[in-house]
Amino acid sequence: MSELKNDSEKFILAQSRDTKIRWLTELLKEGNFAGWFMLTKILLKYPIHKGGIETEVIDNIFHKYNL
């Protein structure tokens, strides 16, 4: 398994699932694809029990809000 690399990843992974989903949604609504990609990369890097989010959830957000 991947080890936590830095405090930023630790902070992101420690947030609630709802907060992470809200961040992903807001980044797409703002057109901040670089930020969305960076956050997605972190959330997919770790398993759910360590704070990651399922691929399907991220895909659904992308398809719903990628205006």
N, C-alpha and C positions, 0 to 999 in steps of 0.2 A: 504494500500500500504506500501511497505517497505520504510523505511527511509534510506538515505545515511548514511553508517556507518563510513566511514573514508575518508581521503583525497585521498587515492589511488583510491577508487571507484569513487569519484567525478572526478578525473583526467581522468580516463578511459572513463567514460560516457560522458564527455565533448568533447571528440575527434570526428572527423567526422566519418560517417559511413564507408567511404572508408579506413580510417586509421585502424579502428577496424577490418575490413575484411582483410586488409593487415597483421595486427598482427597475426590474427588467421592462415592465410595461411603460414606465415613465421615460426610460432611455429611448425606447422605440418611438413613443409619441413625440419626443423632442427631436427625433432624427439623429440621435447620437449613437451611430452604429459602432464606432470605435469603442465607446464605453460599454455598449451592450455586448460586443464581442469579448471584451476583457472580462466582464462579469460572468458571462456564460462559460468562458473557458475555466474559470475558477470553480463554478458550481458543478460543472461536468467532470472535473478532475477528481472530486471526492465522492465517496459513497453517501447515500442518504443519511446513514446513521452518524456521519461526521459533518453533516451540514450541506451536502450536495442536493441537487434537485434532478428529478428524472428527465431524461431526454424528451419524452413525450410532452411534458409540461412546458418545457422551453420551446419546443416546436409549435405547440398550440398558441403560445403567446406571440411568437414570431408571425405566424400566419394571421392571427387576429388583428395585430396592431402594426404590421409592416405596411404602412400606408404608402 
